[in-house]
Amino acid sequence: MADPDAYVALITSLPRHEELFVAKQPPLSRLRLEMRLKALSVEDAATLATLEHCLSWPAYGLETTEAEAFARGRAALDAVPQPELRSILRDRLQMRTLIAALRRRKAGGGPPPAQWGFGGIARRIAANWQEPAFGLERPYPWLSEAAGLLERGDALGFERLVLTESRAITRRRAEGHYFDFIAVAAYVLIWNIHDRWARANAAAAARRFHALADAALGARTDIFAER
């Protein structure tokens, strides 16, 4: 059984998240976050682990298939008891369904089968396969921009858009919860989003550094070759 006072103390001990693309890293380390999360009840800790296992990108290895990812999502939806957290999970899985469809199309694949993904939108996607946003611009306003970014190969811009929408979904569904488990779970899910951006930004910076280094080395090699 959760202790309400312990959850109030837990929430007030967590530093506030900065704006997503201003902060270079999450407001506290994963180790310190884990220390604070020891205040969770056994049941709530298990629910949070289910959410993270489903939604956190590092939980998926390169060998994870599309079918396995969808199966994990369905199992998580069945396991999470809180309606607000199920709504976060459902909305973000629908978002991943749309992203998977965009990637599938860009890779040259055909429309998905009728029972594919989440949210009952596979038929709509298949029926509008050649439309940039599958005819779903109204319920998913971010989808047109995502399609354009993916088509242009703007990986960092695409990541930024996905993380922005993921954070918005999480905050919207947890609105009105401040000192309970819903608030704690939303905080941790947003922590993961900040961590993902920090990693993506660091990876992009490393790629830029290596590209500049290679270019500089190439320029020097050309100079020496001319002599």
Secondary structure as UniProt FT lines:
FT   HELIX           4..13
FT   TURN            20..22
FT   HELIX           30..36
FT   HELIX           37..39
FT   HELIX           42..55
FT   HELIX           57..59
FT   TURN            62..63
FT   HELIX           66..79
FT   HELIX           83..106
FT   TURN            107..108
FT   TURN            114..115
FT   TURN            119..120
FT   HELIX           122..127
FT   TURN            128..130
FT   TURN            132..135
FT   TURN            137..139
FT   TURN            141..142
FT   HELIX           143..152
FT   HELIX           155..173
FT   TURN            174..176
FT   HELIX           181..226
//
